[in-house]
Amino acid sequence: MDILEEATIFEETKMTHMSTSDRVTASREAKRLILEINEIYKKTQDANLMDVMKRLTAKKKRIDIRLKGRPNSGI
């Protein structure tokens, strides 16, 4: 399967009602996709690839926040 197809499928996947194990797996999958797309981007400098990486990174950050918890403010 093409890496961009995998990225599209990952982006469209719902991340609700996931177990901790599912979140860890999703975070690792996002990292793998980002790194693979980055290797292609280094060679082609295609702006579309950069946009895909940004979207995947945003989704990965949301997953990681849910995994690690939000920092306590002011305590």
Secondary structure, 3 states (H helix, E strand, C coil): CCHHHHHHHHHHCCCCCCCHHHHHHHHHHHHHHHHHHHHHHHHHCCHHHHHHHHHHHHHHHHHHHHHHCCCCCCC
